[in-house]
Amino acid sequence: MKTAGIKVFDFSLGEPDFPTPPHICQAADAAMAAGHTHYTPVNGIPELKAAICRWYKRFHNFECTPDMVIVSNGAKHSIHNALSATLNPGDEVAIPAPYWVSYSDLVQMTGAKPVIVPTTAAAGFKISPAQLKAALTPRTRLLMINSPCNPTGTVYTRAELAALADVILGTDAGILSDEIYEQLIYGSAKPTCVATLRPWLKDRTITISGASKSYAMTGWRMGWAVAPAPVVKAMDTIQSQETSCPSSVSQAALVAALTGPHGVRRGDA
């Protein structure tokens, strides 16, 4: 259709329609000129992990420390590492549908079972606490939640997410919260960092995010996870065998993204 001159709006990829901001590209150029083109620590350079911690404190009042942060080659890689570090064959993961296509496949790659929970347009494509409770079994290890959601655009309110978290409280399960789209919000919608909903969630939540959407850095492959330190340590072990470390140049660019003029959420000053 494109070759025929038809204008096609492609919603198959989460690809921002603006270029990576110049100051981020300039930071990458400066890093290369300074010789920062070699291996880095497996889980990310210290200045980047510190910048991520400051970002969560600034926007979510969430206190995390560098030992709770791991930087990976994109948020998809972060999710893969998180699932590999926490799941065993036969475990179950509850996933509200519609969902991003990779979720169920990444779960299955660990030998665990995705338990798909359908939602409806009438319900705003949101899973209810009753639905979640019905989907949980003694084998459930995680709820995978994505808000703002790809592909529906649904944004759960803080109260709605808290109600889901309270269902988890009575189980041995945790939450994997994919918050990659949190800066791409519109109108009165507000994103929520799930780990901040209840004090106990800090020890039972893996927060996934990255630079691809907020800063139009899809090709730079920068994602991260914030999780309890033992989980991050296990993810570090996995990542060291898979990729050795994230891109050194991309990490320098991400520091600039998180600390520069575009390091704010839509609507903030």
C-alpha positions in Angstrom: 0.0 0.0 0.0 2.8 2.4 0.8 4.5 1.7 -2.6 1.2 2.5 -4.2 1.3 5.9 -2.6 -1.4 5.2 0.0 -0.7 6.8 3.4 -0.6 4.1 6.0 -0.8 4.7 9.7 1.2 1.8 11.2 0.1 0.9 14.7 2.0 -2.4 14.8 5.1 -0.9 16.5 5.4 1.4 19.4 7.5 3.9 17.4 7.3 7.6 18.3 6.8 10.0 15.5 9.6 12.4 16.6 13.4 12.0 16.4 15.7 11.4 19.3 16.3 14.9 20.8 19.6 16.5 19.8 21.1 16.7 23.3 20.8 13.0 23.7 22.6 12.3 20.4 25.3 14.9 21.3 25.9 13.0 24.6 26.5 9.8 22.6 28.9 11.7 20.3 30.8 13.0 23.3 31.0 9.5 24.9 32.5 8.1 21.7 35.0 11.0 21.4 36.0 10.3 25.0 36.7 6.7 24.4 33.7 5.3 26.3 33.2 2.5 23.7 34.3 -0.6 25.8 32.6 -3.0 28.1 30.7 -1.6 31.1 29.5 -3.2 34.3 27.0 -6.0 33.4 24.1 -4.2 35.0 24.9 -0.6 33.8 27.3 2.2 34.6 27.0 3.7 38.1 26.0 7.2 36.9 23.1 5.8 34.9 21.8 3.7 37.7 22.0 6.7 40.0 20.1 8.8 37.4 17.4 6.2 37.3 17.1 6.2 41.0 16.8 10.1 41.0 14.2 9.9 38.3 11.9 7.6 40.3 12.3 9.8 43.4 11.5 12.9 41.4 8.4 11.6 39.6 7.0 8.9 41.9 8.6 9.6 45.3 9.9 6.1 45.0 13.0 5.4 47.0 15.2 2.9 45.2 18.9 2.3 45.4 21.4 1.3 42.6 21.5 -2.4 43.8 17.7 -2.4 42.8 18.4 -1.3 39.2 19.6 -3.2 36.2 20.0 -1.7 32.7 19.4 -4.0 29.7 19.2 -3.9 25.9 15.7 -2.6 25.7 12.6 -3.2 27.9 11.9 -6.5 26.2 15.3 -7.7 27.3 14.5 -6.5 30.8 11.2 -8.5 30.8 12.9 -11.6 29.5 15.6 -11.4 32.2 13.0 -10.7 34.9 10.9 -13.7 33.9 13.9 -16.0 33.6 15.0 -15.0 37.1 11.7 -15.6 38.8 9.9 -18.4 37.0 10.3 -22.2 36.9 8.6 -24.7 34.6 5.0 -25.2 35.6 4.6 -21.8 37.2 1.8 -19.5 36.0 1.6 -15.8 35.1 -1.7 -13.9 34.8 -1.8 -11.6 31.8 -4.9 -9.4 31.0 -5.8 -9.4 27.3 -5.4 -7.7 24.9 -1.7 -7.6 25.7 1.5 -6.9 23.9 2.3 -9.9 21.7 5.6 -10.8 23.4 4.3 -11.3 26.9 3.0 -14.8 26.5 5.9 -16.0 24.4 8.4 -14.7 26.9 6.6 -16.5 29.7 6.5 -19.8 27.7 10.2 -19.5 27.0 10.8 -20.1 30.7 8.6 -23.2 30.8 5.9 -21.4 32.7 2.3 -21.0 31.6 0.6 -17.7 30.6 -2.9 -17.5 32.0 -4.8 -15.1 29.8 -7.6 -13.1 31.4 -9.9 -11.5 28.7 -11.1 -8.0 29.2 -13.8 -6.1 27.3 -14.3 -2.7 25.7 -17.3 -2.2 28.1 -14.9 -2.5 31.0 -12.3 -0.2 29.4 -10.1 -3.2 28.7 -9.3 -3.4 32.4 -9.1 -6.5 34.5 -11.2 -6.4 37.6 -10.1 -7.7 41.1 -12.7 -10.4 40.8 -11.3 -11.6 37.5 -7.8 -11.5 38.9 -8.8 -13.5 42.0 -10.5 -16.1 39.8 -7.3 -16.5 37.7 -4.9 -17.0 40.6 -3.9 -20.5 41.6 -1.2 -21.8 44.0 1.1 -21.9 40.9 0.7 -18.2 40.1 4.0 -16.4 40.4 3.3 -13.1 38.7 0.6 -10.7 37.5 1.9 -8.9 34.3 0.2 -5.5 34.1 0.8 -2.8 31.5 -0.5 0.7 32.1 -0.6 2.8 29.9 -1.4 -0.3 27.9 -0.2 -1.5 24.5 -2.3 -2.1 22.4 -5.5 -0.6 24.0 -4.2 2.7 25.4 -5.9 1.9 28.7 -4.6 3.7 31.7 -5.6 2.3 35.1 -6.3 4.7 37.9 -4.2 4.5 41.0 -7.3 3.1 42.9 -7.9 0.4 40.3 -4.3 -0.7 40.5 -4.3 -0.7 44.3 -7.4 -2.9 44.3 -5.5 -5.4 42.1 -2.5 -5.3 44.3 -4.7 -6.1 47.3 -5.8 -9.3 45.6 -2.1 -10.2 45.2 -1.4 -9.5 48.9 -3.1 -12.7 50.0 -1.0 -14.9 47.7 2.6 -15.8 47.1 2.6 -13.9 43.8 4.3 -10.7 42.7 3.7 -8.1 40.1 5.6 -7.3 36.9 4.6 -3.8 35.9 5.5 -2.7 32.4 5.5 1.1 32.6 7.3 1.8 29.4 4.6 4.2 28.1 4.1 6.2 31.2 5.2 9.5 29.7 3.0 9.2 26.6 -0.3 10.1 28.3 -3.2 12.4 27.3 -6.0 14.4 28.9 -6.6 13.8 32.6 -4.9 10.3 32.6 -2.1 9.9 35.1 0.4 7.0 35.2 1.1 5.1 38.4 4.2 3.4 39.6 2.8 0.2 40.9 5.6 -0.3 43.4 4.5 2.8 45.3 0.9 1.7 45.9 1.5 -0.2 49.1 4.6 -0.4 51.4 4.9 -4.1 50.9 4.9 -3.9 47.1 8.4 -2.6 47.0 9.5 -6.2 47.8 7.1 -7.9 45.4 7.2 -5.7 42.3 9.4 -5.7 39.2 9.1 -2.3 37.4 10.0 -2.3 33.8 10.6 0.8 31.8 13.0 2.3 29.2 14.0 5.1 26.8 12.3 3.8 23.6 9.0 5.6 23.9 9.5 8.6 26.1 12.7 9.8 24.3 12.2 8.2 20.8 15.2 5.9 21.4 13.8 2.7 20.0 17.0 1.9 18.1 19.3 2.7 21.0 18.0 -0.4 22.9 17.9 1.0 26.5 15.6 -0.6 29.0 15.8 -1.1 32.8 14.2 -2.9 35.7 13.8 -1.8 39.3 13.2 -4.7 41.6 14.2 -6.2 44.9 18.0 -6.5 45.1 18.0 -10.4 45.0 16.0 -10.4 41.8 18.3 -7.8 40.2 21.3 -10.0 41.2 19.7 -13.0 39.5 19.0 -10.9 36.4 22.6 -9.7 36.4 23.8 -13.3 36.3 21.6 -14.1 33.4 22.5 -10.9 31.5 26.2 -11.5 32.0 25.9 -14.7 29.9 23.5 -13.3 27.3 25.0 -9.9 26.3 27.8 -9.2 28.7 26.6 -5.6 29.2 24.3 -2.9 27.6 25.7 -0.6 24.9 28.2 1.8 26.5 27.3 4.6 24.1 23.6 4.2 24.5 24.0 4.3 28.3 25.7 7.7 28.0 22.8 8.9 25.9 20.3 7.7 28.4 22.0 9.6 31.2 21.4 12.7 29.1 17.8 11.7 28.4 17.0 11.3 32.1 18.8 14.4 33.3 18.2 16.8 30.4 15.3 19.0 29.3 13.3 16.1 28.0 13.6 14.2 31.2 10.1 15.2 32.3 6.7 13.8 31.9 4.2 15.4 29.5 2.5 18.2 31.3 5.3 18.9 33.8 7.3 22.1 33.9 
